[in-house]
Amino acid sequence: MRPEEAIDRARAEVARRRAEGAYTEDMADYRVLPDERPSTELLLEWAIIEPDLDLVTSTRRLGAPIAATKRLLVHLLRQYTGQLASQQTRLNVHLMGRVVELDERLTDLQQRIRDLEDTVRR
């Protein structure tokens, strides 16, 4: 089945169920509130990639040897992954700098608009 067919089939099933009396709730005023917006400081903290080697584990039956093998691979590949992480971190930090700069400019422009509106009202 193609995705387009699946969507049409799902819509037909919902229509059939509505005709039978299901889905009677009025969803016109239903809103999903977004999570609290992360602070700039938190976003900057997230921008820095710092892999935690303590998270290299295994929960399988033979977990200890598997975890040891994973740690060995991490050790062998640390130069490669370190370079990737540093490049990505550098990009993340530069992008966050631009976002902070744009946020400050937007706040300044909004304040200037409010000041102009106050001047016009007088």
C-alpha positions in Angstrom: 0.0 0.0 0.0 1.3 3.4 -0.9 1.3 6.3 1.7 -1.3 8.2 -0.3 -3.6 5.1 -0.3 -3.1 4.7 3.5 -4.1 8.3 4.1 -7.3 8.0 1.9 -8.1 4.7 3.7 -7.6 6.3 7.1 -9.8 9.2 6.2 -12.5 6.9 4.9 -12.4 4.9 8.1 -12.7 8.1 10.2 -15.7 9.2 8.1 -17.3 5.8 8.6 -16.7 5.9 12.3 -18.1 9.5 12.6 -21.2 8.3 10.8 -21.6 5.6 13.4 -21.4 8.2 16.2 -17.7 8.2 17.1 -15.5 11.3 17.4 -18.3 13.6 18.6 -16.0 15.9 20.6 -15.8 19.5 19.3 -12.1 20.0 18.6 -12.4 23.6 17.2 -11.0 25.2 20.4 -8.5 22.5 21.2 -5.0 23.8 21.4 -1.8 22.0 22.3 0.4 24.4 24.2 4.1 24.3 23.2 6.6 23.4 25.9 8.3 26.2 27.6 10.8 27.8 25.3 14.4 26.9 26.3 16.5 29.8 27.5 19.4 31.1 25.4 21.8 29.8 28.0 20.3 26.3 27.8 20.5 26.4 24.0 24.2 27.4 24.2 24.8 24.5 26.6 23.2 22.1 24.2 25.2 23.5 21.3 28.4 22.1 22.8 28.8 18.4 22.0 30.5 16.4 24.8 30.1 12.7 24.5 29.8 10.8 27.8 31.8 7.6 27.8 29.9 6.4 30.8 26.9 6.0 28.5 28.7 3.3 26.5 27.0 0.3 28.0 25.1 -2.9 27.1 22.1 -4.4 28.7 22.4 -7.8 27.0 23.1 -11.1 28.7 26.8 -10.8 27.8 26.8 -7.1 28.5 30.3 -6.7 30.0 32.3 -8.0 27.0 30.1 -6.1 24.6 30.5 -2.9 26.6 34.2 -3.4 26.7 34.3 -3.9 23.0 32.3 -0.7 22.5 34.6 1.2 24.7 37.6 -0.1 22.8 36.0 1.1 19.5 35.3 4.5 21.0 38.9 4.7 22.1 40.2 3.6 18.6 37.9 6.1 16.8 38.3 9.0 19.3 40.4 11.1 16.9 37.9 10.8 14.1 34.8 11.3 16.3 36.5 14.1 18.2 37.1 16.0 15.0 33.5 15.5 13.9 32.2 16.7 17.3 34.5 19.7 17.3 33.4 20.8 13.8 29.7 20.3 14.7 30.2 22.2 18.0 32.0 25.0 16.3 29.0 25.3 13.8 26.5 25.1 16.6 28.2 27.8 18.7 28.4 30.1 15.7 24.8 29.6 14.8 23.7 30.2 18.3 25.7 33.4 18.3 23.8 34.5 15.2 20.5 33.5 16.8 21.3 35.6 19.9 22.4 38.5 17.7 19.1 38.3 15.8 17.1 38.0 18.9 18.7 41.1 20.3 18.1 43.0 17.1 14.5 41.9 17.1 14.0 43.0 20.7 15.6 46.4 19.8 13.3 46.8 16.8 10.2 45.9 18.8 11.2 48.5 21.4 11.7 51.2 18.7 8.3 50.4 17.2 6.7 50.7 20.6 8.5 54.1 21.1 7.3 55.3 17.7 3.7 54.2 18.4 3.8 56.1 21.7 5.1 59.2 19.9 2.4 59.0 17.3 -0.3 58.6 20.0 0.7 61.8 21.7 
